[in-house]
Amino acid sequence: MKTWVVRFASLYVFDVIVLLIVGAVLPSVRVGWAALWASVILTAATVWIRPALTRWFRSRAAKTARERTRIGEAVVQAGLVFLVALVIWLLVVWLSPVVVVGWFWGYVLPPLFLLLAWAIYAAIVERIEGHAGELYDKASGAKTEAVTGASPDAASIAPTVAPPPTGRAPRDPYAGLTAEQRKMLDELGKG
C-alpha cells in the first residue's frame, strides 16, 4: 500500500509542476488552479490508462509490422507514443477545468510536453520516490535507517548472513535478523 501511495503522491506533485509549466509556456493553455484537479486526472491516466493504451496500440500496430521498413517501424512507434500522450491530454482537458484555445498550441504541443515530462520523470523516479517514501515514513512515524559504510553503527544495523544449515540441529528461525527485527517478529506473534 505504501508503495502505491508514494508513487501516486510523487507523480501527482510532479504533474502539478508540469501542468503549471505547460500553462506558463503555452499561451493557449490556461491551467491556473485547475492544475490541482487536472493533476489527479493526469496521474491516474498515467498510472492506469497509459499502459493499457500503449499495449493496445502496439498490438494493433504489430499486425502490420512486417510490411514496414526499420525506419517506418520507428516512425510508427513514435506516432503511437504521441497518440497515447494525445489521448491522455484530451482526457485531462475534457475532465478538468483546463482551458485550451487553438488546435496546434492547445492539442499538439502539450502532448509533446507530456512526453518530455515522462522522460524526465523516468530518469529521476527513484530519487523522487525515495524522498517521498522518507516523508511518508516520517509522517506515519515509522523509523528509517540508512546503512552506509561511513557509519560506525552500520555493522549493528546491517543484516547478518546465516550459515547454511548442516542438518544436525534445527535451524534458528531468527537467524540473520537484528535484535530489533526479532523484537518486531515477537510482537507480531503476540498480537
C-alpha positions as CSV (number, residue, x, y, z in Angstrom):
1,M,0.0,0.0,0.0
2,K,2.8,2.4,0.9
3,T,4.4,1.9,-2.5
4,W,1.3,2.9,-4.3
5,V,0.7,5.9,-2.1
6,V,4.3,7.1,-2.5
7,R,4.2,6.6,-6.3
8,F,0.8,8.3,-6.8
9,A,1.8,11.2,-4.5
10,S,5.2,11.8,-6.0
11,L,3.8,11.6,-9.6
12,Y,0.9,13.9,-8.6
13,V,3.3,16.6,-7.3
14,F,5.4,16.2,-10.5
15,D,2.3,16.5,-12.7
16,V,1.2,19.7,-10.9
17,I,4.5,21.2,-11.7
18,V,4.4,20.0,-15.3
19,L,0.9,21.4,-15.8
20,L,1.8,24.7,-14.3
21,I,4.8,24.9,-16.7
22,V,2.6,24.0,-19.7
23,G,0.2,26.7,-18.7
24,A,3.0,29.2,-18.3
25,V,4.8,28.4,-21.5
26,L,2.0,27.9,-23.9
27,P,-0.2,30.9,-24.4
28,S,-3.3,29.0,-25.5
29,V,-3.4,26.7,-22.4
30,R,-4.8,28.1,-19.2
31,V,-4.2,26.0,-16.2
32,G,-4.0,28.1,-13.0
33,W,-5.7,26.4,-10.0
34,A,-7.2,23.8,-12.3
35,A,-3.7,22.2,-12.1
36,L,-4.7,20.6,-8.8
37,W,-7.7,18.7,-10.2
38,A,-6.1,18.1,-13.7
39,S,-3.1,16.5,-12.0
40,V,-5.3,14.0,-10.3
41,I,-6.7,13.0,-13.8
42,L,-3.2,13.1,-15.4
43,T,-1.7,11.0,-12.6
44,A,-4.5,8.4,-12.7
45,A,-4.4,8.3,-16.5
46,T,-0.6,7.9,-16.5
47,V,-0.6,5.1,-13.9
48,W,-3.6,3.1,-15.2
49,I,-4.7,4.2,-18.7
50,R,-1.4,4.8,-20.3
51,P,0.0,1.2,-20.0
52,A,-3.3,-0.2,-21.3
53,L,-3.4,2.2,-24.2
54,T,0.2,1.6,-25.1
55,R,-0.3,-2.2,-25.1
56,W,-3.5,-1.8,-27.3
57,F,-1.9,0.5,-29.8
58,R,1.2,-1.6,-30.1
59,S,-0.8,-4.8,-30.6
60,R,-2.7,-3.2,-33.4
61,A,0.5,-1.9,-35.0
62,A,2.2,-5.3,-34.6
63,K,-0.2,-6.8,-37.1
64,T,1.3,-4.8,-40.0
65,A,4.9,-4.6,-38.7
66,R,6.3,-7.0,-41.3
67,E,5.2,-4.7,-44.1
68,R,7.3,-1.7,-42.8
69,T,10.9,-0.9,-43.1
70,R,13.0,-0.3,-40.0
71,I,12.6,3.5,-40.3
72,G,8.9,3.1,-41.0
73,E,8.6,1.0,-37.8
74,A,10.4,3.7,-35.8
75,V,8.1,6.3,-37.2
76,V,5.0,4.2,-36.3
77,Q,6.3,3.6,-32.8
78,A,7.0,7.3,-32.3
79,G,3.5,8.1,-33.6
80,L,2.0,5.6,-31.2
81,V,3.7,7.2,-28.2
82,F,2.5,10.6,-29.3
83,L,-1.0,9.2,-29.8
84,V,-1.1,7.8,-26.3
85,A,0.1,11.2,-24.9
86,L,-2.6,13.0,-27.0
87,V,-5.4,10.7,-25.7
88,I,-4.3,11.3,-22.1
89,W,-4.1,15.1,-22.8
90,L,-7.6,15.0,-24.2
91,L,-8.8,13.2,-21.1
92,V,-7.2,15.9,-18.9
93,V,-8.8,18.7,-20.9
94,W,-12.2,17.1,-21.0
95,L,-12.4,16.1,-17.4
96,S,-10.8,19.1,-15.8
97,P,-11.3,22.9,-15.9
98,V,-8.1,23.3,-18.1
99,V,-9.0,25.7,-20.9
100,V,-7.4,25.1,-24.4
101,V,-7.7,27.6,-27.3
102,G,-6.4,26.6,-30.7
103,W,-5.7,23.1,-32.0
104,F,-1.9,23.4,-32.6
105,W,-0.9,25.2,-29.4
106,G,-3.6,23.6,-27.4
107,Y,-3.7,20.0,-28.6
108,V,-0.5,19.2,-30.5
109,L,2.2,20.9,-28.3
110,P,1.0,19.9,-24.8
111,P,1.3,16.1,-25.5
112,L,4.9,16.8,-26.6
113,F,5.5,18.5,-23.2
114,L,3.9,15.4,-21.5
115,L,6.3,13.1,-23.4
116,L,9.3,15.2,-22.3
117,A,7.9,15.2,-18.7
118,W,7.5,11.4,-18.7
119,A,11.1,11.0,-19.9
120,I,12.4,13.3,-17.2
121,Y,10.3,11.5,-14.6
122,A,11.5,8.1,-15.7
123,A,15.1,9.4,-15.3
124,I,14.6,10.7,-11.7
125,V,11.8,8.4,-10.5
126,E,13.9,6.6,-8.0
127,R,15.1,9.7,-6.3
128,I,11.7,11.3,-6.2
129,E,10.0,8.1,-4.8
130,G,12.9,7.7,-2.3
131,H,12.4,11.2,-0.9
132,A,8.6,10.7,-0.9
133,G,9.0,7.4,0.9
134,E,11.1,9.1,3.6
135,L,8.5,11.8,4.0
136,Y,5.7,9.1,4.2
137,D,7.7,7.3,6.9
138,K,8.2,10.4,8.9
139,A,4.5,11.3,8.7
140,S,3.5,7.8,9.7
141,G,6.0,7.6,12.5
142,A,8.0,4.7,11.0
143,K,11.7,4.6,11.6
144,T,14.0,4.6,8.5
145,E,17.7,3.7,9.0
146,A,20.2,4.1,6.2
147,V,23.1,1.7,6.1
148,T,26.3,3.5,5.0
149,G,29.8,2.4,5.1
150,A,30.9,5.6,7.0
151,S,28.5,5.0,9.9
152,P,30.0,3.2,12.9
153,D,26.6,1.7,13.6
154,A,26.4,0.1,10.2
155,A,27.5,-3.3,11.4
156,S,24.8,-3.3,14.0
157,I,22.0,-2.4,11.5
158,A,23.1,-4.5,8.6
159,P,21.5,-7.9,8.4
160,T,23.9,-10.8,9.0
161,V,24.1,-13.8,6.7
162,A,23.3,-17.0,8.5
163,P,25.4,-20.1,7.6
164,P,23.6,-22.8,5.7
165,P,22.0,-25.4,7.9
166,T,24.1,-28.6,8.3
167,G,21.2,-30.9,9.1
168,R,22.4,-31.6,12.7
169,A,20.5,-29.1,14.6
170,P,17.2,-27.3,13.8
171,R,17.7,-24.0,12.2
172,D,17.1,-20.9,14.2
173,P,14.0,-19.1,12.8
174,Y,15.6,-15.8,13.8
175,A,19.0,-16.4,12.2
176,G,20.1,-13.4,10.2
177,L,17.9,-10.9,11.9
178,T,18.9,-8.0,14.0
179,A,17.7,-7.6,17.6
180,E,15.2,-5.0,16.6
181,Q,13.8,-7.3,13.8
182,R,13.5,-10.2,16.3
183,K,11.6,-8.0,18.7
184,M,9.2,-6.9,16.0
185,L,8.5,-10.5,15.0
186,D,7.9,-11.4,18.6
187,E,5.4,-8.6,18.9
188,L,3.7,-9.7,15.7
189,G,3.3,-13.2,17.1
190,K,1.7,-12.0,20.3
191,G,-0.8,-9.8,18.5
